[in-house]
Amino acid sequence: MIVCVAVVGHQNNPLYIQSFTKGDDSLLRISILNVEGCSYHSLKRHHIVHCSLDVVDERVNNPKKSGLIINETFLGLLNPTENYKVYGYLTNTKVKFILVTTDLEVRDVDARVFFGRFHTAYVDAVSNPFHIPGKKITSRKFAERVSTIVKSFGLSSGG
Amino acid sequence: MAPAAPKSGDVLFASVDRVNAELFTLTYGAIVRQLITDLEDVEEVNKQLDQMGYNIGVRLVDEFLAKSSVSRCVDFRETADVIAKVGFKMFLGVTASVTNWDAEGTTCSLILEDNPLVDFVELPDTCQGLHYCNILSGVVRGALEMVSMKTEVTWLRDMLRGDDVFELQVKLLKQVPEEYPYKDDE
């Protein structure tokens, strides 16, 4: 069950965070700047994403120590905390995609496929001439595509 | 020697030099964004895009006629067909369909289901009055003016505003016969 996906810019600034809660079927869109409007759950997710960024930085800056090849885009399982699993993906422009899931049986290859599709959706959203690089992604089409990808991820790994 | 048979749109598209579609889309997007930043008024941007398209059209029609060797069109219906099937295919790589003819045969609609200019584009809320593809209306107007037809070209449906296709209405205002600059009897 995917809990949250996030896109973080190269200066660790959040570009897009979307939550998918288990309880209700509607998608919660969080406004990063409006802290008063955030509920406990969404703050917790921000926190998880933020912590995982530290792990990403560590992997990026010390590739030899952790045994990772420098041009690897898929960072793999970053952080098995409590009952969450966090996966990371790094693009060549240092934009990071973070995936938080509560599903404990997620396979590596599923996460890779997910990030591949997510990357394609991200590239299409950023190619919009009205999108300002470095600012939040406000494209509705991107949000729809992300929710489609998330739904199909749940189905493929459930079986 | 018999004149060469008019080539179909696909053949022409295959024979001209081509550019990467994403480069084309991104370049056009950059032009529109820069215009919006410079002019700030959406109506003004629409006018500028139309003017740019007009300038392109008056030059493009010569290349079109040189490469495609279509024969002289008998009436406006044939003109519209040639623009939709051969012209659009040759320059944009997509064909348009012609519909909605009025009773006199002077107004028609060109329907574009696929438009390479608008790949990846989403209009922000601040630019809702923008006709993003207005350059196309200018191109058609400019091209037809060079072959002695004064037209009015407007957008009826726009996919960026939520419609399902792009619909361009072409209205023939009048056919201007060619004027000679010198009077015969002088």
Interface residues (C-beta under 8 A of the other chain):
Chain A: D124 A125 S127 N128 P129 F130 T138 S139 R140 K141
Chain B: E22 T25 L26 G29 A30 V32 R33 D119 F120 V121 E122 L123 P124 C127
